[in-house]
């Protein structure tokens, strides 16, 4: 199973944003800043027999033609318009989409119009459940998060001892 985790860029017509690396460096005087760790953390927590691809659109363009089984998108309010565009494009191509991030957590009903499943809160606690459900049943489902955790409680290794 191939999963792509995406951090979308901000739409250029929206203007500069502090969260843009270039603007952030100019404002702070630093030559570089630290990338958000949510997507690499989710990739590390995904079962090892699943192929995970990370794409930060601020660094490289999104390849919409890549054959995928599942797409995960993280979004803040600053890039939510682009995140919804990306999600809509993948759904139009028949690829299931899971969305998370602070904006999605605050407005899950809005986000659910653009994806197949919404993660509210910390995705690190739920990523295994989502990927295992996709593999087990062919979809990501829409579940209350407590149901999600209960559904997979016997299959998920909740420890971090295998993460390097």
Secondary structure in CASP SS format (residue, H / E / C, confidence):
PFRMAT SS
TARGET T0000
AUTHOR 0000-0000-0000
METHOD secondary structure of the structure
MODEL  1
X C 1.00
X E 1.00
X E 1.00
X E 1.00
X E 1.00
X E 1.00
X E 1.00
X C 1.00
X C 1.00
X C 1.00
X C 1.00
X H 1.00
X H 1.00
X H 1.00
X C 1.00
X C 1.00
X C 1.00
X C 1.00
X C 1.00
X C 1.00
X H 1.00
X H 1.00
X H 1.00
X H 1.00
X H 1.00
X H 1.00
X H 1.00
X H 1.00
X C 1.00
X C 1.00
X C 1.00
X C 1.00
X C 1.00
X C 1.00
X C 1.00
X C 1.00
X C 1.00
X H 1.00
X H 1.00
X H 1.00
X H 1.00
X H 1.00
X H 1.00
X H 1.00
X H 1.00
X C 1.00
X C 1.00
X C 1.00
X C 1.00
X C 1.00
X E 1.00
X E 1.00
X E 1.00
X E 1.00
X E 1.00
X E 1.00
X C 1.00
X C 1.00
X C 1.00
X C 1.00
X C 1.00
X C 1.00
X C 1.00
X C 1.00
X C 1.00
X C 1.00
X C 1.00
X C 1.00
X C 1.00
X E 1.00
X E 1.00
X E 1.00
X E 1.00
X E 1.00
X C 1.00
X C 1.00
X H 1.00
X H 1.00
X H 1.00
X H 1.00
X H 1.00
X H 1.00
X H 1.00
X H 1.00
X H 1.00
X H 1.00
X H 1.00
X H 1.00
X H 1.00
X H 1.00
X H 1.00
X H 1.00
X C 1.00
X C 1.00
X C 1.00
X E 1.00
X E 1.00
X E 1.00
X E 1.00
X E 1.00
X C 1.00
X H 1.00
X H 1.00
X H 1.00
X H 1.00
X H 1.00
X C 1.00
X H 1.00
X H 1.00
X H 1.00
X H 1.00
X C 1.00
X C 1.00
X C 1.00
X C 1.00
X C 1.00
X E 1.00
X E 1.00
X C 1.00
X C 1.00
X C 1.00
X C 1.00
X H 1.00
X H 1.00
X H 1.00
X C 1.00
X H 1.00
X H 1.00
X H 1.00
X H 1.00
X H 1.00
X H 1.00
X H 1.00
X H 1.00
X H 1.00
X H 1.00
X H 1.00
X C 1.00
X C 1.00
X C 1.00
X C 1.00
X C 1.00
X C 1.00
X C 1.00
X H 1.00
X H 1.00
X H 1.00
X H 1.00
X H 1.00
X H 1.00
X H 1.00
X H 1.00
X C 1.00
X C 1.00
X C 1.00
X C 1.00
X C 1.00
X C 1.00
X C 1.00
X C 1.00
X C 1.00
X C 1.00
X C 1.00
X C 1.00
END
